[in-house]
């Protein structure tokens, strides 16, 4: 069930305020209107993180887009974003040896870049895929936020290798009225909407290409700092890790439900749901995430037929697994197995 009431930690609010000022709007009025901290220094855009209700951030972004009559504000924000706005994690990606290493670091240091978004890196036999968004909450962020994050990632990819091009781009929001600016920005008309997450793909051959700005010594230095910064982050995902582990165990006995998992954690079902909501997710979203991870692992084992995979994931019938997997991957389990390596 879509939710947008939880709090998000993001750099987007100051970035939007700085952009608004550059277009003649008064940041102080926006701060007051959207109940942001009165002492917020938008001049530190890109360096300052702000934690606020997701709905409030969404309201700010949409308000600025409507006031400036910019139906693709996110693309404008991404183009205006100064290099280095995402700090050590960004430079760690840029100094990686290969594009594959950069993609892996995007996931590895997810919480330093966008703590409440989920980043996922997948490979097929033909392409690499980078996904981002809030699992289970496709409406938590503004359409402009989706487009902004996707173009920032695509721009970073383009800066890493010569002749890098995007194959496909997808978004969680419904199709927009004018897709021409998206086609121009991403260099492809292969756009799709109403997806589970936002993201883009590119040819797999780019993964092992060296990053133009790769620097082994700088990478080692930055990695040390990134790991220290990661260690200092609040452990808000500890609950998710425990829920995931208990779901994996419960799947052995059939389809798990929130009451059963809550009992394992010495909580009530209502308390578990509330605590998951507070950190931006839900029991169903975590369950889907675990099942999707396990499904892909099981499907790589050719000794298991599709019915056995469904059973291992706690589904009582194959049709339910087919429907769920197609919702996650846009293809059926059989199609995934036929077109994926291993």
N, C-alpha and C positions, 0 to 999 in steps of 0.2 A: 504494500500500500504506500503510495507516494507520501513523503513527509518533507516538510521544509521548516520545521519549528526548532530544530537543533542549532547549536552554535557552530560556526565555522571560523577557523583561523586562516587568514588569507592576506595577501599583499594587494589584492585588487582594489579595495576601497580607497587607499591613498593614491593609487595609480589613476583611478577614475576621477578623483577630486583634482589632481594635478592637471589632467587632461581637460577637465571642465573649465578650470581657470584659464588654460591656454586658449579656450574658445570663448572667453568672455563671461563665463558664469562665476558667481560668487561662492567659493567653497564654504565659507562660514555659514551662509544661508542653507546650503545643502547639509552641512553637519548638524545644524539645529533641526531642520525638517526631518531628517532621518535618524535623529537621536543618537548621533555618534559622539564619542568623547569630545568635550568642548576644547581640550588642549591638543587635539590631533594635529600633528604637523604634516600636512600633505606634501610639503616640499621635500620630504624624505621618501617620496614615492619610490618603490622598489627596494627600499631598505627596511621598511617598517611593516611588521605584521600586526593585524588587528583581529581580535576575536569578537564576533558579534552574531546575533541570530541570523541564520541563513536567509530568512525572509526579508530582514532589514537590508542585507547586502544586495539581495535581488532587487528590492525596491529602489535602492540608490542607483544601481546600474540602469535599470529600466527608465527611471526618471530622467537621468542625464541623456540617454538615447532619445527619449521622446522630446525633451526640451530642445536638443540640438538637431532634431529631425535626422537622426543617423540610424537607419534601420539595421546597419551592420556596424554598430559602435565597436564591437569586439575586434573586428578586423583593423579598425583605426587605432585602437589601443595597442594591439600587437605590433603594428608597424611603427608606432611612436616609442615603443619600449626600449630604453637604453640597454646596451649589452652589459651583462653583469648584474642585472636587477634581482636575480635569484641567487646571488652570492656563491658560496663555496660549492654547493651542489651543482650549480650551473657550470662553473669553471671546471669541476671534476669531469663532467660529461665532455666538455670541449677539449680536455687534455687527454682523454682516453686514447688508447692505441688504435682501436677499431670502432666502427659504427656499432657493432654488436656490444662491445664493452660499454659504449655510451648508453645504449638502450638498457642494458642490465643495471647500470648505475641509476638510471631514471627510476627504476623500480626499487632498487636497493635503498636509495635515499629519498624515497617518496615523501616522508614526513618533513623533510627539510624544504621541500619545494612547495607542497600543497598538502598540509597535514590531513585534511578531511576529504581529499579526493583519493581515489584509488587508481594507480597506474599499473597496467599489465602489458607485458611484452610476449607476443606469440610468434611462432614460426610455422609456416606450412612448407610444402615442397617448392612453392613458387615465390612466396612473398613473406615479408616481415610485417607484423601488425603491432601498432601501439594503441592501446585503449586507455581512456581516462574518464572519470566521472565519479558520481557517488552511487555505489551499488545499492540498488533497491529504491533510490530516490532520484529518478531522472528529472524531476521538476524542482529540485532543491536549488539549482542555480539558474540564472537567467540565460536565455538564448545567446545573449551577447557574451556571457562568461564562457559558454561552450565554444563559441567561435574564436574567442580570444585565446583560450588555452590551446586549442588545436593549431591555430596559426603560429603561436609561439613555438610549439614543438616542431612544426613543419619547417619554420624558418631556421631553427637550430639544426635540423637535419640537413637542410640545403647548405648551411655554412660548413658542414663537415666534409662533404665530398663534392667533387666536380660532376656536373651532369646528373646529380641526384634529382629524381622526379617522383612525384606521388602517383600511385595507381588509383586509389579509391579513398574517399572521405565519407564518414558517417557521423550522424548526430542523433541524440536522444529526443530532440524536440521535433514537432511536426514540420513538414515542408514549409519553407518561408515563401513569401509572395514573389520575391525577385532573387533568383539563384545566380544571376550573372556575376555579381560581385564575388560570390564564393568560387565560381568557376575560374574567374580571373586570379583570385588570391591564391588558390591551391593548384592551379594549372591543370585541372582535370574537370570534366563534366560528369564523372562517375561519382555522383553524390547520392546518398541515401539518408533517410530520416526515420524517426520512431525506432531507433536502435536501442539496445540495452545500455550501451555505453557510447561515448564519443570516441572518435579515433581516425586513424588513417593507415594506409599500407604503402609499401614500396617494394621493389624487386629484392628478392633475397640475396642476390649477388652483391648488393651494396654492404651487407653485414660484415664481411671480412675485409672490406677496403679500409686502408688507414685513414684516420681522421686528419685533416689538413693541419689542424692546430694541436695534434697530439704531442705530448711532451712527458716522457717517462719520469723525469726528476720532479717536474711540477706536479704530476699526478700523485706520486708517492707523498709529497708534502701536503697536498690538498686532501688526500684520502685520510691522513692522520687527523686533520682538523675536522673533516666531515664525520668521522667516526666518533670523535669527542662530542661534537654538536648533537649527534644522534643519541648518544648515551645520556645527554643532559635533558632530552625531551621527556615530558611527562609520559608515564607508561599507561596511557589511556586505552591502549589496545590489548592490555593484559587480559581483560575480560573476554574480548573477542577470541584471543588465542585459546582460552579455557573452554569457551563455548564450542569452538571448532573441534578441539580434541574430543570433547564429550559427544559431539555429533558423530564423529568418526566411529567411536566406540558403539554408540546407540544404533547406528546403521546396521550393525551385525545382527540385531534382533528385529529389524523391520524399520518402518518409517518413524523417525523420532518426532516428538512434539515438544512444545515449549515447556509444558508442565514436567515432562520426564527429565528434560535437560536441567530445568531449574532445580528440581529435587536433588540431582547429582551435585549441584553447586550450592546446596543448602539455602536456596532462595525460593520465593513464590514465583509463579509464572508472571504475575503482574509486575513484580519488582524487577525481574530479569528484563522484561520488555521495556520498562521505563529506563533502566540503566543503559540498555542498548540504544534506545532512542536518544538519550543524552549525549552519546558519542557518535551520533549520526548514522545509525544503522538500525536493523530490525532482526528478529530471529529468522524470519523467512529469507531475508537477504543473505545472512550468514549461512543458512542451510543451503541455499542455492549455490553460493560460492564454493562451499565444500563439495557439494555434489558435482559441480562442473569440473573442479580440479580432479576429483577422483574419476569421473567419467572419461576424461581425456587420457588419464593414465591407464585405465582398464581397456579402453578401446585400442590402445597401442599393442595390447597383448592379443595376438591373433588366436590364441587358444580359447579365448572367451567369446561365445557368441553374444549377440546383442541382448537376447533375453536374460542371459546370465548377468550381464552388466547391469541391466535394469534391476534385477533381484539384489545384487550387491549394493545398490544405491538405495534400497529400501522401497522400491516401487512394486506394487502388487500386480501391475499389468504393464505390458510393453508400450501401449498407446500413451500412457501418462508420461513415461520416460521420453518417448519420441517428441511429444508436445513441449516438454520442458527443455530438452536439449536444443530444439529448433528455436525456442525463445532466447536461449543463451548464445547460440552460435550461428543462427540464421540458416543452418543446414540440419538435416537429420543425422542421427548417430551413424547410420550406414554411409551416408555421403561423406561425413567427416573422416571415417575410417578409410574410405576409398581414395580420398584426395590428400590425406595427411601422411607425412613420413613415419616410418617405424611401426 
